[in-house]
Amino acid sequence: MNVRPDRDPNVIEGEVFVEERLGTKVFVPPAVCRILDANLDRAREGLRIVEEWSRFGLNDPHLTENCKQMRQTLAGWHDPQLRAARNTPGDPGTELTHPREERRENVEQVLQANLCRVEEALRVLEEYGKLYHPELGSACKQMRYQVYTLESCLIAYQQQQKLKQARLYFVTSPSDRLFEVVEGALQGGLSLVQYRDKTADDVTRLKTAQKLKQLCHRYGALLIVNDRVDLALAVEADGVHLGQQDVPVAFARQLLGSQRIVGRSTTNPEEMRRALDEGVDYIGVGPVYATPTKAGKPAAGLDYVRYAAEHCPVPWFAIGGIDMNNLSEVFAAGGERVAVVRAIANAEQPTLVAQYFLSQLAWVERMRDLERPS
């Protein structure tokens, strides 16, 4: 590539000669070269941040290689001609900032901000790249779709990791103290909440679910909606929990997308098998004890907990009448995760109750880790 002489009266000063197409010489304004240079840098930097987390945070070689390949593809387009157009001291954008850019609350926000950065940069490269080289525009268009897929994979991965790490699951019940109790439990370390309300009208449910989602996400917790796939979709919850008489898992995933969590209640080994065949992300095991939440439903008992401990390959939560008094029995039967309703919902100090459950669950996990052969 060559810069056309300034003395040529037909050319704007500093225009860059790109190539000759169909017998016509193509020139690009220097501002376009600066735009391409800046956005190639922006896209590569954003990809590197995502790549580092994929490598060191997720230990995922596939995602890491995917990011690396995209970075290298962009580097191939970042030629000396574009770098030469850079004018950092004269760029007014270096002084621009926004309060949101100054703070990140968690890794998810870091990843989301940089994925958005990459997507925006690729869109710019796609459009201005057409002026520089048609193949650059086409390559960036295809890469933008790759980044959308990467974003979905990362969201799903992060949610699945949170689900696997969760040991305590709070299932709500209608209460005037609902938000107070949920926030108290979240302050105690709770990371998984299910919104369950069988009696409220849809307007109330929608408003409540929206507020709960904001509350849970503020503390980095997941919000699952009981039964209602449409409500989970409307408030962009992290997933849905289905009963035995609810819609098929495949239908729920079709509506919610593959990145959302789908769980199902089970009361016996056959229901567990069917749920696993459907591809659920987790199951509820119970009711372990008789509970008014499932009025008239016989307890599945500790035998089913023992069965789940031996046969269930996905995260599972013992549920039904579990409280501080019988928690040790659930542990003895092989339980490592529990879901509770009244134990937290009726607690005067939900923060302390959540902390108690989590400390007991962490202790059991440590003891079992020590018992496993090295």
DASULGI-V365662 format. One record per run of one state. SS is the DSSP state (H for helix, E for strand, - for the rest). FROM is the first residue (numbers start at 1). TO is the last residue. If there is no record, write none. Layout:
ss->SS from->FROM to->TO
ss->SS from->FROM to->TO
This chain:
ss->- from->1 to->1
ss->E from->2 to->3
ss->- from->4 to->15
ss->E from->16 to->21
ss->- from->22 to->23
ss->E from->24 to->28
ss->- from->29 to->29
ss->H from->30 to->57
ss->- from->58 to->60
ss->H from->61 to->77
ss->- from->78 to->79
ss->H from->80 to->84
ss->- from->85 to->87
ss->H from->88 to->90
ss->- from->91 to->91
ss->H from->92 to->95
ss->- from->96 to->98
ss->H from->99 to->102
ss->- from->103 to->106
ss->H from->107 to->132
ss->- from->133 to->133
ss->H from->134 to->165
ss->- from->166 to->167
ss->E from->168 to->171
ss->- from->172 to->177
ss->H from->178 to->187
ss->- from->188 to->191
ss->E from->192 to->195
ss->- from->196 to->201
ss->H from->202 to->218
ss->- from->219 to->221
ss->E from->222 to->226
ss->- from->227 to->228
ss->H from->229 to->235
ss->- from->236 to->238
ss->E from->239 to->242
ss->- from->243 to->248
ss->H from->249 to->256
ss->- from->257 to->260
ss->E from->261 to->266
ss->- from->267 to->268
ss->H from->269 to->278
ss->- from->279 to->281
ss->E from->282 to->286
ss->- from->287 to->291
ss->H from->292 to->294
ss->- from->295 to->300
ss->H from->301 to->311
ss->- from->312 to->314
ss->E from->315 to->319
ss->- from->320 to->326
ss->H from->327 to->332
ss->- from->333 to->337
ss->E from->338 to->340
ss->- from->341 to->341
ss->H from->342 to->345
ss->- from->346 to->349
ss->H from->350 to->371
ss->- from->372 to->374
